[in-house]
């Protein structure tokens, strides 16, 4: 956010729309992801991070310009998921080509599934909590949130240190564990309120 806010402040003086920024973010992430296949991990990681910054900018511009539309939110959600699949697939393929181990492909499938699982459960929890008039978070660790920003930082660090396999293993494991804990915690909170 400290970086995206500065870009947002600059772009607010232009006619750029949130959807245009969403598409720009998508294109940058696809280009960055493709670079993993050409063994350009550091540049790929930087572009992935830049894409995430612009992914924050589109929402900031939408809120400031009061252009928060369902169609824009759906476009953002779809392109985020599509680019995530392409990114993790590209990383997996690059590692597979260098190591030649079939287990790498299973790890890649796990990471993509864990990422979708995390996003889907988070959306469902937020929708249900809003329906029940519950605050988004409750209790201990209510300010802790794991998501796309953390995953992006892990991929950036893994790219710089040439530890992509470790990076995707960490992303997949943390995404799955966080989702499981969030589900249990939210389920128990909802049961308590209904009791």
C-alpha positions in Angstrom: 0.0 0.0 0.0 2.7 2.6 0.7 3.8 2.3 -3.0 0.4 1.9 -4.5 -1.0 5.0 -2.7 1.7 7.1 -4.5 0.8 5.7 -7.9 -2.9 6.1 -7.1 -2.4 9.8 -6.2 -0.6 10.3 -9.5 -3.2 8.4 -11.6 -6.2 10.3 -10.0 -5.1 13.3 -12.0 -5.7 11.3 -15.2 -8.7 9.7 -16.9 -7.4 6.2 -16.2 -10.2 3.9 -15.1 -10.0 1.1 -12.5 -10.7 -1.5 -15.2 -7.8 -0.3 -17.3 -5.5 -0.7 -14.3 -6.9 -4.2 -13.6 -6.0 -5.2 -17.2 -2.6 -3.5 -16.9 -1.9 -5.5 -13.7 -3.0 -8.7 -15.5 -0.7 -8.1 -18.5 2.3 -7.3 -16.2 1.7 -10.5 -14.2 1.4 -12.6 -17.4 4.7 -11.2 -18.7 6.4 -11.7 -15.4 5.1 -15.3 -15.2 6.4 -16.0 -18.7 9.9 -14.9 -17.8 10.1 -17.8 -15.3 10.1 -20.1 -18.3 13.1 -18.3 -19.8 15.1 -18.5 -16.5 14.8 -14.8 -15.8 13.6 -15.3 -12.2 14.7 -12.0 -10.7 13.0 -9.9 -13.4 10.0 -12.2 -13.2 9.7 -11.7 -9.5 10.0 -7.9 -9.8 7.2 -7.8 -12.4 5.0 -10.1 -10.3 5.5 -7.7 -7.4 4.8 -4.7 -9.6 1.6 -6.4 -10.9 0.5 -6.8 -7.3 1.1 -3.1 -6.6 -1.2 -2.2 -9.6 -3.7 -4.7 -8.3 -4.0 -2.5 -5.2 -4.2 0.6 -7.3 -7.3 -0.4 -9.2 -9.3 -0.8 -6.0 -8.0 2.5 -4.5 -8.9 4.4 -7.7 -12.4 2.8 -7.7 -13.0 3.8 -4.1 -11.8 7.4 -4.5 -13.7 7.9 -7.8 -16.7 6.1 -6.4 -16.6 3.7 -9.4 -17.0 0.5 -7.3 -19.0 -1.6 -9.7 -19.8 -5.3 -9.5 -18.6 -5.8 -13.0 -15.2 -4.3 -12.2 -15.0 -6.4 -9.0 -15.8 -9.5 -11.1 -13.2 -8.6 -13.8 -10.6 -8.1 -11.1 -11.4 -11.4 -9.4 -11.4 -13.3 -12.7 -8.1 -11.9 -13.9 -6.4 -12.3 -10.5 -7.3 -16.0 -10.4 -6.3 -16.5 -14.1 -3.0 -14.8 -13.6 -2.3 -16.7 -10.4 -2.8 -20.0 -12.3 -0.5 -18.9 -15.1 2.1 -17.7 -12.6 2.2 -20.9 -10.5 2.0 -23.1 -13.6 4.9 -21.2 -15.2 7.0 -21.5 -12.0 6.2 -25.2 -11.8 7.1 -25.8 -15.4 10.4 -23.9 -15.0 11.3 -26.0 -12.0 10.2 -29.2 -13.7 12.4 -28.4 -16.7 15.4 -27.8 -14.5 15.0 -30.8 -12.2 13.0 -33.3 -14.3 11.2 -34.7 -11.3 7.5 -35.6 -11.8 6.7 -34.7 -8.1 7.3 -31.0 -9.0 4.1 -31.2 -11.1 2.1 -32.5 -8.1 3.5 -29.7 -6.0 2.4 -27.2 -8.6 -1.1 -28.6 -8.7 -1.3 -28.4 -4.9 -0.2 -24.8 -4.9 -2.8 -23.8 -7.5 -5.5 -25.7 -5.6 -4.5 -24.2 -2.2 -4.5 -20.7 -3.7 -8.0 -21.2 -5.1 -9.2 -22.8 -1.8 -7.9 -19.8 0.2 -9.6 -17.3 -2.0 -12.8 -19.1 -2.3 -13.2 -19.8 1.5 -12.2 -16.2 2.3 -14.9 -14.9 -0.1 -17.5 -17.3 1.4 -16.6 -16.4 5.0 -16.8 -12.6 4.2 -20.2 -13.0 2.5 -21.7 -15.1 5.4 -20.3 -12.8 8.1 -21.8 -9.8 6.3 -25.2 -11.7 6.1 -25.0 -12.4 9.8 -24.0 -8.8 10.6 -20.7 -10.0 12.1 -17.5 -8.1 12.1 -15.0 -9.4 9.5 -12.6 -10.6 12.2 -13.1 -11.5 15.8 -11.0 -12.5 18.8 -7.3 -13.2 19.0 -5.2 -12.4 15.9 -8.1 -10.4 14.5 -5.7 -8.1 12.7 -3.7 -11.0 11.1 -4.5 -11.7 7.5 -2.7 -13.9 5.1 -3.3 -13.6 1.4 -2.1 -12.4 -2.0 0.3 -9.8 -0.6 2.2 -12.4 1.5 2.2 -14.8 -1.4 3.6 -12.2 -3.7 6.4 -11.3 -1.2 7.3 -15.0 -0.9 7.5 -15.4 -4.7 9.6 -12.2 -5.0 12.1 -13.4 -2.3 12.2 -16.9 -3.8 12.9 -15.4 -7.2 15.7 -13.2 -5.9 17.3 -16.1 -4.0 16.8 -18.6 -6.7 14.7 -20.8 -4.4 11.5 -21.1 -6.4 10.7 -24.7 -5.3 10.9 -23.7 -1.7 8.9 -20.6 -2.4 5.9 -22.4 -4.0 6.0 -25.1 -1.2 5.8 -22.3 1.4 3.0 -20.5 -0.5 1.0 -23.7 -0.9 1.5 -24.8 2.7 0.7 -21.4 4.3 -2.3 -20.9 2.0 -3.8 -24.2 3.0 -3.0 -23.9 6.7 -4.3 -20.4 6.9 -7.5 -21.3 5.1 -8.1 -24.3 7.3 -7.6 -22.2 10.5 -9.8 -19.4 9.1 -12.6 -21.9 8.3 -12.5 -23.5 11.8 -12.4 -20.1 13.6 -15.2 -18.6 11.5 -17.4 -21.7 11.8 -17.1 -21.7 15.6 -17.8 -17.9 15.7 -20.9 -18.4 13.6 -22.1 -21.3 15.8 -21.6 -19.2 18.9 -23.7 -16.3 17.6 -26.5 -18.6 16.4 -26.6 -20.4 19.8 
